Amino acid sequence: MKAKATICLKTPSEKYQEIVSKALEPEIKKTPTTRSQATFTREKELIVLNVAAKDTVALRAAVNAYLRWINSITNVLEILESMS
């Protein structure tokens, strides 16, 4: 893999981290394309996303996809919290 990116996102709680990691687990385990790979770790208040790709186009696409998924999950969690 030629292109790599590491993204650290601060989360409000470990509960958020657990939910996000479970939701992304299928995508991390079996990527839809062979052009990129991703790993996901949790460290204290951080979600650490490492993406490696064969080229910058694939890297950009993968990073954008993972960030959109994380954003969607976070938005849903915030809506659910505001309802309770």
C-alpha positions in Angstrom: 0.0 0.0 0.0 1.4 3.3 -1.0 -0.9 5.8 0.6 -1.8 5.9 4.3 -3.8 8.0 6.7 -4.4 8.0 10.4 -7.4 9.8 11.9 -8.0 10.3 15.6 -11.5 11.2 16.6 -12.4 12.2 20.2 -15.6 10.7 21.5 -17.9 11.8 24.4 -17.8 8.4 26.0 -16.6 4.8 25.8 -20.3 3.8 25.0 -20.0 5.8 21.8 -16.7 4.1 21.0 -18.2 0.7 21.5 -21.3 1.4 19.4 -19.2 2.9 16.5 -16.7 0.0 16.6 -19.5 -2.6 16.5 -21.3 -0.8 13.6 -18.1 -0.5 11.6 -16.8 -4.0 12.3 -18.4 -5.7 9.2 -16.8 -3.0 6.9 -13.4 -3.3 8.6 -13.4 -7.1 8.5 -14.4 -7.4 4.8 -13.6 -4.4 2.8 -15.8 -3.8 -0.3 -12.6 -3.4 -2.5 -9.1 -4.7 -2.5 -7.7 -1.2 -3.2 -7.8 -0.2 0.5 -7.7 -1.7 4.0 -8.6 -0.1 7.3 -8.1 -0.9 11.0 -9.9 0.6 13.9 -8.7 0.9 17.5 -10.0 2.5 20.6 -7.7 4.4 22.9 -9.1 6.1 26.0 -11.4 8.8 24.5 -10.2 8.3 21.0 -11.3 6.3 18.0 -8.2 5.7 15.8 -8.8 4.9 12.2 -5.9 3.7 10.1 -6.5 3.5 6.3 -4.0 2.2 3.8 -4.6 2.2 0.1 -2.9 1.4 -3.2 -3.2 5.0 -4.4 -4.4 8.4 -3.2 -7.8 8.1 -5.0 -8.6 4.9 -3.2 -7.4 6.4 0.1 -9.6 9.5 -0.3 -12.6 7.3 -1.1 -12.0 5.0 1.9 -11.4 7.8 4.3 -14.5 9.7 3.2 -16.6 6.5 3.5 -15.5 5.7 7.0 -15.9 9.3 8.2 -19.4 9.5 6.7 -20.3 6.2 8.5 -18.9 7.5 11.8 -20.7 10.8 11.4 -24.0 9.1 10.6 -23.7 6.8 13.7 -22.8 9.7 15.9 -25.8 11.7 14.6 -28.2 8.8 15.4 -26.7 8.4 18.9 -27.2 12.1 19.6 -30.8 12.0 18.4 -31.5 9.0 20.6 -29.9 10.7 23.6 -32.0 13.9 23.1 -35.2 11.8 23.0 -34.5 10.2 26.4 
